[in-house]
Amino acid sequence: MKCISHLDEFNIIGELNKTIYSTVDLLSQNNSALVRNSKTAFELLKMLYNVIHLLAESLDKFYIAKQYQYFDPHVGENACQIRAYAFVILSRKKENNNAIIERIHFFKSHLNRLKKILTERINYKNNSLTVVEFAEKYACYFSVRWDECFLCKSYLLTVVKKSNSQGSYTCSYTLANFFKISRTFSEKIIHQYQSHLSRMSCKFIKTIALDLNINEKNTPSIISSISFDDDKRMVYPCFLSSRLIFMHMKKTECAVLIILNTIDDNNSRKDLILYNKEVKQGRLLTKNNNLIKNEVCVVIQSPRIATTPLSSLELLTELNNYGLYNMLLMNMAAHPQLSGSKLAPFAELFVPDTIQLTTAEEEIEKEFLAFKSKAYKDGFCKENPSLLWIKHIFIDIISNQLYYDQNTHNNIGVKEIINI
């Protein structure tokens, strides 16, 4: 695929924001469901208060405070690389802080009014209003931009994320405590948010593909290779979506920081390797490094099980011989392409075998197979992590990761409670 610019980089957000949501789309209720009694009316107003509060908090944390550690959601479809890069694009948004602060104040004015309503006795007698009509009646129905919805849902799914020896998961019990709702209702919200974020992630892929002049006319099978997993999450095959992301990262000169944890028989070592527009090849970062450190970057966490002893400089030289994007693509080719038992028959394929490829797309499939073979052979996959295996991808600022490294912390802790 030839990389040809079609949209200005920052118009990507404008293109995405052509899709408008509403406050009701942040709820888990069906928009056309009827609000039948005072108890339901109270619970719905409380949820509207909660989601508007999340909107205000997520905008403040992302655009004002730049606390990117709150934007690493667990969605469950193995597409953290999509959201990490989407956050990078959003972090470059050309909008001054005053406009964001004004929007936050808009949300807070609704919160103050709702708070007053919730402290009074609600005597709701009209049982024929839909959820949308009810929200309109209480002046809680208003437009929400694509980026606001994306950040809000990502923020919530980050705050309720937990980890164990098997990996990350969303904790419905934590959400139930936050919102003072039942476990069943919290599970419904989590499922809805994960499902919607997966669709929004696929929308992001289609938009950056458009920016690269890749569309349904010149690569129809690639653009249409969307599937739905067991939990109705919308997914692209891993290699295809990652290939588009990495092509676009080249275009935007997105900085990449690899945190490489080497484990061998004797000890363990952490190396931080930076790739950005100032550096043609990877460079080791140390506390005395004078490179630009306040740059937003994609962070790649990579465990490495050493089969051959290599110093930090020897390892860097070895990796630079491959090149950043070849290493990333090898990992993504060796990764299961689709997740879940429903899509398991297609997990090792370039795209589901129901899709007919064009001649140009068959060439990309050959590239996929070559990268996959090389990943297993050279040590760029989970089965052979002897050089670099990508375990997780997220957004942060370079200086933050340097600070965590120097203070022996792997990441900053996300607070365990939302002030609602």
C-alpha positions as CSV (number, residue, x, y, z in Angstrom):
1,M,0.0,0.0,0.0
2,K,1.4,3.4,-1.0
3,C,1.1,6.0,1.7
4,I,-0.5,9.1,0.2
5,S,-1.8,11.9,2.4
6,H,-5.5,12.5,1.9
7,L,-6.6,14.5,4.9
8,D,-4.6,16.9,7.1
9,E,-3.4,15.0,10.2
10,F,-5.5,17.1,12.6
11,N,-8.6,16.8,10.4
12,I,-8.8,13.1,11.6
13,I,-10.4,14.4,14.8
14,G,-12.8,16.5,12.7
15,E,-13.7,13.5,10.6
16,L,-14.3,11.4,13.7
17,N,-16.4,14.1,15.3
18,K,-18.8,14.1,12.4
19,T,-20.3,11.2,14.4
20,I,-22.3,12.8,17.2
21,Y,-23.6,10.9,20.2
22,S,-25.8,12.1,23.1
23,T,-25.7,11.8,26.9
24,V,-28.3,8.9,26.5
25,D,-25.7,7.0,24.5
26,L,-23.6,6.8,27.6
27,L,-26.3,4.9,29.5
28,S,-26.9,1.2,29.1
29,Q,-30.7,1.6,28.8
30,N,-32.5,1.2,25.5
31,N,-33.3,4.7,24.2
32,S,-36.9,3.8,23.5
33,A,-37.5,2.1,26.8
34,L,-40.3,3.7,28.9
35,V,-39.7,5.4,32.3
36,R,-42.7,4.1,34.2
37,N,-42.4,5.2,37.8
38,S,-40.7,7.6,40.3
39,K,-38.1,4.9,41.4
40,T,-37.0,4.4,37.7
41,A,-37.0,8.1,37.2
42,F,-34.7,8.7,40.2
43,E,-32.3,5.9,39.1
44,L,-32.2,7.3,35.6
45,L,-31.4,10.8,36.8
46,K,-28.7,9.4,39.1
47,M,-27.1,7.6,36.1
48,L,-27.3,10.7,34.0
49,Y,-25.6,12.6,36.8
50,N,-22.9,9.9,36.9
51,V,-22.1,9.9,33.1
52,I,-22.1,13.7,32.9
53,H,-19.6,13.7,35.8
54,L,-17.5,11.1,33.9
55,L,-17.6,13.3,30.8
56,A,-16.3,16.3,32.8
57,E,-13.6,14.3,34.6
58,S,-12.3,12.5,31.5
59,L,-11.9,15.8,29.6
60,D,-10.1,17.4,32.5
61,K,-7.7,14.4,33.0
62,F,-6.9,14.0,29.4
63,Y,-6.8,17.5,27.9
64,I,-6.0,19.7,30.9
65,A,-4.0,17.5,33.4
66,K,-2.6,15.2,30.7
67,Q,-2.8,12.3,33.1
68,Y,-2.7,9.7,30.4
69,Q,-2.5,6.8,32.9
70,Y,-6.3,7.1,33.2
71,F,-6.7,6.1,29.6
72,D,-5.7,2.5,29.2
73,P,-9.0,0.6,29.1
74,H,-9.5,-3.1,29.1
75,V,-11.9,-3.8,26.2
76,G,-11.0,-7.5,25.7
77,E,-10.5,-7.7,22.0
78,N,-6.7,-7.4,21.9
79,A,-6.7,-4.0,20.3
80,C,-4.8,-1.8,22.8
81,Q,-2.5,-0.6,20.0
82,I,-5.5,1.0,18.3
83,R,-6.6,3.0,21.3
84,A,-3.0,3.9,22.3
85,Y,-2.5,5.6,18.9
86,A,-6.0,7.1,19.0
87,F,-5.1,8.8,22.3
88,V,-1.9,10.1,20.7
89,I,-3.9,11.7,17.9
90,L,-6.4,13.2,20.4
91,S,-3.5,14.5,22.5
92,R,-2.4,16.6,19.5
93,K,-5.8,18.2,19.1
94,K,-5.6,21.9,18.0
95,E,-7.9,23.4,20.6
96,N,-6.9,25.7,23.4
97,N,-7.5,24.9,27.0
98,N,-10.1,27.7,27.3
99,A,-12.5,25.8,25.0
100,I,-12.0,22.6,26.9
101,I,-12.5,24.4,30.3
102,E,-15.7,26.0,28.9
103,R,-17.0,22.6,27.9
104,I,-16.2,21.2,31.4
105,H,-18.0,24.1,32.9
106,F,-21.0,23.3,30.7
107,F,-21.1,19.8,32.1
108,K,-20.7,21.0,35.6
109,S,-23.6,23.4,35.3
110,H,-25.8,20.4,34.4
111,L,-24.3,18.5,37.4
112,N,-25.2,21.3,39.8
113,R,-28.8,21.4,38.6
114,L,-29.1,17.6,38.7
115,K,-27.7,17.5,42.2
116,K,-30.4,19.8,43.4
117,I,-33.1,17.7,41.7
118,L,-31.7,14.5,43.2
119,T,-31.9,15.9,46.8
120,E,-35.6,16.6,46.4
121,R,-38.4,14.1,46.3
122,I,-39.1,13.0,42.7
123,N,-42.8,12.6,42.0
124,Y,-42.9,11.2,38.5
125,K,-46.4,10.5,37.2
126,N,-46.0,10.5,33.4
127,N,-45.2,6.9,32.6
128,S,-45.3,7.3,28.8
129,L,-41.9,9.0,28.3
130,T,-39.0,7.2,26.6
131,V,-35.5,7.5,28.1
132,V,-34.7,10.1,25.4
133,E,-37.9,12.1,26.2
134,F,-37.3,11.8,29.9
135,A,-33.7,13.2,29.5
136,E,-35.1,16.0,27.4
137,K,-37.7,16.8,30.0
138,Y,-34.9,17.3,32.6
139,A,-32.6,19.1,30.2
140,C,-30.1,16.3,30.3
141,Y,-30.2,15.4,26.7
142,F,-27.4,17.1,24.7
143,S,-24.8,16.3,22.0
144,V,-21.6,14.5,22.9
145,R,-18.7,14.5,20.4
146,W,-16.9,11.4,19.2
147,D,-13.7,12.2,21.2
148,E,-15.7,13.0,24.3
149,C,-17.6,9.7,24.2
150,F,-14.3,7.8,23.4
151,L,-12.5,9.4,26.3
152,C,-15.4,9.0,28.7
153,K,-15.9,5.3,28.1
154,S,-12.1,4.7,28.0
155,Y,-11.7,6.5,31.3
156,L,-14.4,4.4,33.1
157,L,-13.0,1.1,31.8
158,T,-9.6,2.1,33.0
159,V,-10.7,3.0,36.5
160,V,-12.5,-0.3,37.0
161,K,-9.6,-2.3,35.5
162,K,-7.9,-4.9,37.7
163,S,-5.0,-7.2,37.1
164,N,-4.1,-10.7,38.2
165,S,-1.7,-13.4,37.1
166,Q,-3.8,-14.1,34.0
167,G,-3.8,-10.5,32.9
168,S,-6.2,-7.6,33.0
169,Y,-10.0,-7.7,33.5
170,T,-12.8,-5.2,34.3
171,C,-14.2,-5.4,37.8
172,S,-18.0,-5.1,37.9
173,Y,-18.0,-5.0,41.7
174,T,-15.8,-1.9,41.6
175,L,-18.2,-0.2,39.2
176,A,-21.2,-1.3,41.3
177,N,-19.6,0.5,44.3
178,F,-18.9,3.6,42.3
179,F,-22.4,4.1,41.0
180,K,-24.3,2.4,43.9
181,I,-25.9,0.0,41.5
182,S,-26.3,-3.8,41.3
183,R,-23.6,-6.1,40.0
184,T,-25.9,-7.2,37.2
185,F,-26.5,-3.6,36.1
186,S,-22.7,-2.8,36.4
187,E,-21.9,-5.8,34.2
188,K,-24.4,-4.5,31.6
189,I,-22.7,-1.1,31.6
190,I,-19.2,-2.7,31.2
191,H,-20.4,-4.9,28.3
192,Q,-22.1,-2.0,26.6
193,Y,-19.0,0.3,27.0
194,Q,-16.6,-2.4,25.8
195,S,-18.8,-3.2,22.8
196,H,-19.1,0.5,21.8
197,L,-15.4,1.2,22.3
198,S,-14.6,-1.7,20.0
199,R,-16.8,-0.1,17.3
200,M,-15.3,3.3,17.9
201,S,-11.8,1.7,17.6
202,C,-12.8,0.2,14.2
203,K,-14.1,3.7,13.2
204,F,-10.7,5.1,14.0
205,I,-9.0,2.5,11.8
206,K,-11.2,3.4,8.9
207,T,-10.5,7.1,9.4
208,I,-6.7,6.8,9.4
209,A,-7.0,4.4,6.4
210,L,-8.8,7.2,4.6
211,D,-6.0,9.6,5.5
212,L,-3.6,7.1,3.9
213,N,-5.9,6.9,0.8
214,I,-6.8,3.3,1.6
215,N,-10.6,2.8,1.1
216,E,-13.2,0.4,-0.1
217,K,-12.4,1.1,-3.8
218,N,-8.7,0.2,-3.8
219,T,-8.6,-2.3,-0.9
220,P,-12.2,-3.5,-0.4
221,S,-11.5,-6.7,1.4
222,I,-9.2,-5.1,4.0
223,I,-11.7,-2.3,4.8
224,S,-14.6,-4.8,5.1
225,S,-12.7,-7.5,7.1
226,I,-14.6,-6.6,10.3
227,S,-15.9,-9.5,12.5
228,F,-17.9,-9.7,15.7
229,D,-16.6,-11.8,18.6
230,D,-18.4,-13.8,21.3
231,D,-19.3,-10.6,23.2
232,K,-20.4,-8.7,20.1
233,R,-17.3,-6.6,20.0
234,M,-16.4,-5.4,16.5
235,V,-12.8,-6.4,15.5
236,Y,-10.4,-6.1,12.7
237,P,-7.7,-8.8,12.2
238,C,-4.7,-7.8,14.3
239,F,-2.0,-7.5,11.5
240,L,-4.2,-5.5,9.2
241,S,-5.3,-2.9,11.8
242,S,-1.7,-2.7,13.2
243,R,-0.2,-2.3,9.7
244,L,-2.5,0.7,9.1
245,I,-1.6,2.2,12.5
246,F,2.2,1.8,12.0
247,M,1.9,3.3,8.5
248,H,0.2,6.3,10.0
249,M,2.6,6.6,12.9
250,K,5.4,6.9,10.3
251,K,3.5,9.7,8.6
252,T,2.9,11.6,11.9
253,E,6.4,10.8,13.3
254,C,4.8,9.4,16.4
255,A,7.4,8.7,19.1
256,V,7.7,5.1,20.3
257,L,9.2,4.1,23.7
258,I,10.0,0.5,24.2
259,I,10.3,-0.7,27.7
260,L,12.3,-4.0,27.4
261,N,12.5,-6.2,30.4
262,T,15.2,-8.8,29.9
263,I,15.1,-11.9,32.1
264,D,17.9,-14.5,32.1
265,D,19.2,-17.2,34.4
266,N,21.3,-14.8,36.5
267,N,19.3,-11.5,36.8
268,S,16.9,-9.1,35.1
269,R,17.4,-5.8,33.4
270,K,15.2,-3.0,32.1
271,D,16.1,-1.0,28.9
272,L,14.3,2.0,27.7
273,I,14.7,2.5,23.9
274,L,13.3,5.6,22.2
275,Y,12.3,6.1,18.6
276,N,11.2,9.6,17.6
277,K,11.7,12.2,14.8
278,E,14.9,13.3,16.4
279,V,16.3,9.8,16.3
280,K,16.5,7.8,13.1
281,Q,17.2,4.6,15.0
282,G,16.4,3.5,18.6
283,R,18.5,5.1,21.3
284,L,18.8,4.0,24.9
285,L,17.4,6.4,27.5
286,T,19.0,7.1,30.8
287,K,18.5,9.6,33.6
288,N,21.2,11.7,32.2
289,N,19.8,11.7,28.6
290,N,19.2,15.1,27.1
291,L,16.6,14.1,24.5
292,I,13.2,15.7,24.5
293,K,11.3,14.0,27.3
294,N,8.0,15.8,27.5
295,E,6.8,14.3,24.2
296,V,3.7,12.2,24.1
297,C,4.5,8.7,22.9
298,V,3.2,5.2,22.3
299,V,4.7,3.0,25.0
300,I,5.4,-0.7,24.3
301,Q,5.9,-3.1,27.2
302,S,8.0,-6.0,26.1
303,P,9.3,-8.9,28.2
304,R,12.3,-10.7,26.8
305,I,13.5,-14.2,27.9
306,A,17.2,-14.1,27.0
307,T,18.6,-17.1,25.2
308,T,21.9,-15.3,24.4
309,P,23.6,-12.9,26.8
310,L,23.5,-9.4,25.3
311,S,24.5,-6.1,26.9
312,S,22.1,-3.2,26.5
313,L,24.2,-1.8,23.6
314,E,24.5,-5.2,21.9
315,L,20.7,-5.6,22.2
316,L,20.1,-2.1,20.8
317,T,22.3,-2.9,17.8
318,E,20.5,-6.1,17.2
319,L,17.1,-4.5,17.3
320,N,18.2,-1.6,15.1
321,N,19.3,-4.0,12.5
322,Y,15.7,-5.1,12.2
323,G,14.1,-1.7,12.3
324,L,11.2,-0.5,14.5
325,Y,8.3,-1.2,12.2
326,N,9.6,-4.7,11.1
327,M,9.8,-5.7,14.7
328,L,6.3,-4.4,15.4
329,L,4.8,-6.1,12.3
330,M,6.5,-9.4,13.2
331,N,4.8,-9.3,16.6
332,M,1.4,-8.5,15.1
333,A,1.7,-11.2,12.5
334,A,2.5,-13.9,15.1
335,H,-0.3,-12.7,17.4
336,P,-3.7,-14.3,17.2
337,Q,-5.5,-12.3,14.6
338,L,-9.0,-12.5,16.2
339,S,-10.0,-13.3,19.8
340,G,-12.7,-15.5,21.3
341,S,-14.0,-19.0,20.7
342,K,-16.4,-17.9,18.0
343,L,-13.6,-16.5,15.8
344,A,-11.0,-19.1,16.8
345,P,-11.2,-20.9,13.4
346,F,-9.8,-17.7,11.8
347,A,-7.3,-16.7,14.6
348,E,-4.2,-17.8,12.6
349,L,-5.4,-16.5,9.2
350,F,-4.7,-13.2,7.5
351,V,-8.4,-12.5,7.2
352,P,-11.4,-14.9,7.7
353,D,-11.4,-17.3,4.7
354,T,-14.9,-16.1,3.7
355,I,-13.3,-12.9,2.4
356,Q,-12.1,-12.8,-1.3
357,L,-8.8,-10.9,-1.7
358,T,-7.8,-8.7,-4.6
359,T,-4.4,-9.2,-6.2
360,A,-2.9,-6.3,-4.2
361,E,-4.3,-7.7,-1.0
362,E,-2.8,-11.1,-1.7
363,E,0.6,-9.4,-1.8
364,I,-0.1,-8.1,1.7
365,E,-1.1,-11.6,2.8
366,K,2.3,-12.9,1.6
367,E,3.9,-10.1,3.7
368,F,1.9,-11.3,6.7
369,L,3.0,-14.9,6.3
370,A,6.7,-13.9,5.9
371,F,6.6,-11.7,9.0
372,K,4.8,-14.5,11.0
373,S,7.5,-17.1,10.0
374,K,10.3,-14.7,10.9
375,A,8.7,-13.8,14.2
376,Y,8.8,-17.4,15.4
377,K,12.3,-17.9,14.1
378,D,14.0,-14.7,15.3
379,G,12.3,-14.2,18.7
380,F,9.5,-11.6,18.2
381,C,6.5,-13.5,19.6
382,K,5.1,-15.0,22.8
383,E,6.2,-18.5,21.8
384,N,9.8,-17.2,21.3
385,P,10.4,-13.9,23.2
386,S,14.2,-14.1,22.9
387,L,14.5,-10.6,21.4
388,L,11.2,-8.6,21.8
389,W,7.7,-9.7,22.4
390,I,5.0,-7.0,22.6
391,K,2.8,-7.6,25.7
392,H,1.0,-4.3,26.0
393,I,0.8,-0.9,24.3
394,F,-0.5,2.4,25.8
395,I,0.0,6.2,25.7
396,D,2.2,8.3,28.0
397,I,4.7,11.1,28.2
398,I,8.4,10.0,27.9
399,S,9.4,11.9,31.1
400,N,6.8,10.0,33.1
401,Q,8.2,6.6,32.1
402,L,11.8,7.8,32.8
403,Y,10.6,8.8,36.3
404,Y,8.9,5.5,36.9
405,D,12.0,3.7,35.8
406,Q,14.3,5.7,38.1
407,N,11.9,5.2,41.0
408,T,11.5,1.5,40.4
409,H,7.8,1.8,39.5
410,N,6.4,0.2,36.3
411,N,3.4,2.4,36.1
412,I,1.4,4.9,38.1
413,G,-1.6,3.7,40.1
414,V,-5.0,4.7,38.9
415,K,-7.2,5.9,41.8
416,E,-9.6,3.3,43.1
417,I,-12.6,5.7,43.4
418,I,-14.3,8.3,41.3
419,N,-15.6,11.3,43.2
420,I,-19.3,11.0,42.3
